[in-house]
Amino acid sequence: MTTQLFPTQAEVKKRPPIVVERLTKKFGDFVAVDDVSFEVNAGEVFGWLGPNGAGKTTTIRMLLGLLHPTSGSTFVLGYDSARQTKAMHAAVGYMSQQFTLYNDLTPAENIRFYGMVYGLAPAALHARLAEIIHMAGLEGREKSLTRSLSGGWKQRLALGCAIVHKPGVVFLDEPTAGVDPLSRRDFWKLIYAMANEGVTVLVTTHYMDEAELCQRVGFISQGRLVALDTPAQLKLLQMRGEVLEISTDNAEAAMRVLKSAQRSGALALDEVALYGAQIHAVVRSANQAMQSVRDILTAEGITVRSINRIAPTLEDVFISAVKTPEVQS
């Protein structure tokens, strides 16, 4: 009797495109990823968020088969990432923060190079080249050196090279870092255009406005999965405490006073942070904390314009979740 090493095609079709099962990665005594499990559905835009060093990129590298897990497993489009890496690579796309482009080549030459790497036939590559040039908005710049392109154009070209072979799953590791807000907005239009065609997208980002655009979001902290849901549900159910928005005549001075009161225990603040010209303070009870906050700031000569309880932002939830990690069951 033979042992079946890999799932059958019938089994593969029943599974989501991305499956992570009790994934752990250790580097010596350091646990980079700690017993993480989640799934990403077909055509879903899934955000994978965490502080620097939380384990985001390590998770992606294991999903891509570039690192082998210490224990647990990952499956992408039914392929075991650790044991069927080459076959899996032919069906997925990957774009890193560094934009893996050749600056001495033109956009058209970069696309042709990646198309040949992925084994596209000449006729298919010719058609795909025209599609990607149009998608990236590079008509008329096909013969310019890539080094001369702006960050936004390089970003869209890098995405085009990552999807030249029409993958079923695309991994985007901080793809919008360092580009302007308009380019970021245009890039997210491309992400949703892919998702609408059934492509599954896993994206990491440090921008909370981008995380709000994801259909579901997973928070990882210290290698552990601490929250996983839609942005709306995370804000509704995950937030620990209530949020006060405080407007003063001197936000920086007010921050110093509130931080000092937090450290001394004079105010029971779980978190306090600047949000533009306002301050967000996470407290156990907004009604009980409002007057105490006003009194402490006023005593220091700071004029309080308003204090209101507000619905938490996704950033509030993120800070709350990663501050006190809890493993999801």
C-alpha positions in Angstrom: 0.0 0.0 0.0 1.5 3.4 -1.1 1.4 6.5 1.1 -0.2 9.6 -0.6 2.4 12.4 -0.1 0.3 15.2 -1.6 -3.4 16.1 -1.8 -5.3 14.9 -4.8 -6.8 17.5 -7.3 -10.2 16.9 -5.9 -8.9 17.7 -2.4 -7.0 20.8 -3.6 -10.2 22.3 -5.2 -12.0 22.1 -1.9 -9.3 24.1 0.0 -8.8 27.9 0.0 -5.9 29.2 -2.1 -3.8 29.9 1.0 -3.8 27.6 4.1 -1.5 28.1 7.1 -1.6 25.3 9.7 0.1 25.7 13.1 3.1 27.4 11.5 6.1 27.8 13.7 9.6 29.1 12.8 12.5 29.2 15.3 16.0 30.7 14.8 17.8 29.1 17.7 15.9 30.1 20.8 14.1 32.9 19.1 10.6 32.1 17.9 9.9 34.3 14.9 6.5 32.7 14.1 4.6 30.9 16.9 1.8 28.4 16.1 0.0 30.6 13.5 -3.0 29.3 11.6 -5.3 31.1 9.1 -6.8 30.7 5.6 -7.3 33.2 2.7 -10.3 32.7 0.4 -10.3 32.8 -3.4 -10.4 36.4 -4.7 -9.9 37.9 -1.3 -7.7 40.8 -0.4 -6.1 39.8 2.9 -4.0 42.2 5.0 -1.2 40.8 7.1 -0.1 43.5 9.6 2.3 43.7 12.5 5.1 45.9 14.0 8.6 45.6 12.6 10.0 42.2 13.5 6.6 40.7 14.3 7.0 37.8 11.8 5.1 39.2 8.7 7.9 38.6 6.2 9.0 35.4 7.8 5.5 34.1 7.3 5.5 35.1 3.6 8.9 33.5 3.1 7.6 30.2 4.4 4.4 30.5 2.2 6.8 31.0 -0.8 8.9 28.0 0.3 12.0 30.2 0.7 12.2 29.2 4.4 11.2 25.8 5.8 9.1 25.9 8.9 10.3 24.4 12.2 6.8 22.8 12.4 3.4 23.2 10.9 2.7 23.6 7.1 1.6 26.0 4.4 -0.3 25.3 1.3 -0.7 27.7 -1.7 -3.1 26.7 -4.5 -3.0 23.2 -3.1 0.8 23.0 -3.2 2.8 22.2 -0.1 5.1 25.2 0.0 8.0 23.3 1.6 7.9 20.2 -0.7 6.4 21.4 -4.0 8.1 24.7 -4.1 9.0 24.8 -7.8 5.6 23.9 -9.0 4.0 26.4 -6.7 6.3 29.2 -7.8 5.0 28.8 -11.4 1.5 29.6 -10.2 2.1 32.5 -7.8 3.4 36.1 -8.0 5.6 38.0 -5.4 6.4 41.7 -5.2 8.7 43.0 -2.5 9.2 46.5 -1.1 12.4 46.7 -3.1 10.8 46.5 -6.5 12.9 43.8 -8.1 13.5 45.5 -11.4 16.6 45.9 -13.6 17.2 49.6 -13.9 19.5 49.2 -16.9 16.6 47.6 -18.9 13.6 49.3 -20.3 10.1 48.5 -18.9 9.4 46.3 -22.0 12.7 44.4 -21.5 11.9 43.9 -17.8 8.5 42.4 -18.7 10.0 40.2 -21.4 12.7 39.0 -19.0 10.2 38.0 -16.3 7.9 36.5 -18.9 10.7 34.2 -20.1 11.6 33.3 -16.6 8.0 32.1 -16.1 8.2 30.2 -19.3 5.6 32.2 -21.4 5.4 31.3 -25.1 6.4 34.1 -27.4 2.9 34.8 -28.6 1.5 34.9 -25.1 4.3 37.1 -23.9 3.7 39.6 -26.7 0.1 39.9 -25.8 0.9 40.1 -22.1 3.5 42.8 -22.7 0.9 45.1 -24.2 -1.6 44.4 -21.4 1.0 45.2 -18.6 2.3 48.4 -20.4 -1.3 49.6 -20.5 -2.0 48.6 -16.9 1.0 50.4 -15.6 0.2 53.5 -17.7 3.6 53.3 -19.4 2.5 53.8 -23.0 5.2 55.9 -24.7 7.7 55.0 -22.0 8.3 51.4 -23.1 11.9 52.2 -24.3 12.9 54.5 -21.5 15.4 53.1 -19.0 13.6 51.9 -15.9 15.9 54.0 -13.7 14.3 57.1 -15.2 10.8 56.2 -14.0 9.1 57.8 -11.0 8.4 55.6 -7.9 4.7 55.2 -8.9 5.5 53.9 -12.4 8.2 51.6 -11.0 5.7 50.3 -8.5 3.1 49.5 -11.2 5.8 48.0 -13.5 7.0 45.8 -10.6 3.5 44.5 -10.1 3.2 43.8 -13.8 6.4 41.8 -13.8 5.1 39.8 -10.7 1.8 38.9 -12.5 3.1 38.5 -16.1 2.2 34.8 -15.9 -1.3 35.4 -14.6 -0.8 33.8 -11.1 -3.7 32.7 -9.0 -2.2 34.1 -5.8 -0.1 37.2 -5.4 2.0 38.1 -2.3 2.7 41.9 -1.9 5.2 42.7 0.9 4.9 46.4 1.7 4.5 47.3 -2.0 3.6 50.9 -1.4 6.4 51.9 0.9 8.0 55.1 -0.2 5.5 56.1 -2.9 3.3 59.1 -2.9 -0.4 59.0 -1.8 -1.8 59.3 -5.3 0.3 56.4 -6.5 -0.7 54.3 -3.5 -4.4 55.0 -4.4 -3.9 54.0 -8.0 -2.0 50.9 -6.9 -4.9 49.7 -4.8 -7.2 50.1 -7.8 -5.0 47.5 -9.5 -5.1 45.2 -6.5 -8.9 45.2 -6.6 -8.9 44.8 -10.3 -6.9 41.6 -9.8 -9.2 40.4 -7.0 -12.3 41.0 -9.1 -10.8 38.6 -11.6 -10.5 35.9 -8.9 -6.8 36.5 -7.9 -6.1 36.0 -4.2 -4.0 38.8 -2.7 -2.0 38.7 0.5 -0.6 42.2 1.3 1.5 43.6 4.1 1.4 47.3 4.8 2.2 49.9 7.5 -0.5 52.2 6.2 -3.7 51.8 8.2 -5.8 53.5 5.5 -4.7 50.7 3.2 -5.5 48.1 5.8 -9.0 49.5 5.9 -9.3 48.5 2.2 -8.6 44.8 2.9 -11.5 42.5 3.2 -10.0 40.8 6.2 -7.0 41.6 8.3 -4.7 39.5 10.5 -2.6 41.1 13.2 0.7 39.4 14.2 2.7 40.5 17.2 5.8 38.8 18.6 5.2 35.9 16.1 1.7 35.2 17.4 -1.7 35.8 15.7 -3.5 38.2 18.0 -6.5 39.2 15.9 -8.2 38.2 12.6 -11.4 39.5 11.1 -12.9 42.2 8.8 -11.8 45.8 9.6 -15.4 46.6 10.7 -15.6 43.6 13.1 -12.2 44.2 14.5 -13.2 47.8 15.4 -16.5 46.5 16.8 -15.3 43.5 18.9 -11.5 43.6 19.3 -10.9 47.0 20.9 -9.9 46.8 24.5 -11.3 49.9 26.2 -12.9 53.1 24.8 -11.3 55.9 22.8 -11.3 59.6 23.7 -10.4 62.2 21.0 -8.9 65.2 22.7 -8.4 68.6 21.0 -6.2 71.2 22.7 -4.4 74.4 21.9 -1.1 72.6 22.1 -1.2 69.0 21.2 2.5 68.3 21.8 2.5 69.8 25.3 -0.7 67.9 26.1 0.9 64.7 24.9 3.8 65.2 27.3 1.4 65.9 30.2 -0.8 62.9 29.5 2.2 60.6 29.0 3.6 61.7 32.4 0.2 61.2 34.1 0.1 57.7 32.5 3.5 56.8 33.8 2.8 58.1 37.3 -0.5 56.4 37.5 -2.4 59.6 37.9 -4.4 58.7 34.9 -5.5 55.2 33.9 -4.6 55.4 30.2 -4.0 52.2 28.3 -2.6 54.1 25.4 -2.2 57.7 24.2 -1.0 58.8 20.8 -1.1 61.8 18.4 -3.4 61.6 15.4 -2.6 64.7 13.4 -3.7 67.7 15.6 -5.8 65.5 17.9 -4.9 63.1 20.7 -6.4 59.6 21.0 -6.4 58.1 24.5 -7.6 54.6 25.2 -9.3 54.3 28.6 -11.3 51.7 30.4 -14.4 54.0 30.7 -14.7 57.2 28.6 -17.3 58.8 30.9 -15.2 58.3 34.0 -11.9 59.5 32.4 -13.2 62.7 30.6 -13.2 65.0 33.6 -9.9 63.7 34.9 -8.2 64.3 31.6 -9.6 67.8 31.4 -8.6 68.6 34.9 -5.0 67.4 34.5 -4.5 69.3 31.2 -6.1 72.5 32.6 -3.9 72.4 35.7 -0.9 72.6 33.4 -2.2 75.6 31.5 -3.4 73.7 28.4 -6.7 74.8 27.0 -9.0 71.9 26.2 -11.2 72.6 23.2 -13.1 69.3 23.3 -13.1 65.8 24.6 -15.3 63.2 22.9 -15.7 59.5 22.9 -15.3 58.2 19.3 -15.4 54.9 17.5 -12.0 53.4 17.4 -10.0 53.5 14.2 -8.3 50.4 12.9 -5.0 51.9 14.1 -6.4 52.2 17.6 -7.4 48.5 17.4 -4.0 47.5 16.0 -2.1 49.3 18.8 -4.4 47.7 21.4 -4.1 44.2 19.9 -0.3 44.2 19.5 0.3 45.7 23.0 -1.3 42.7 24.8 -1.0 39.6 22.5 -3.6 36.9 22.8 -3.5 33.8 20.7 -6.6 33.3 18.7 -8.4 29.9 19.2 
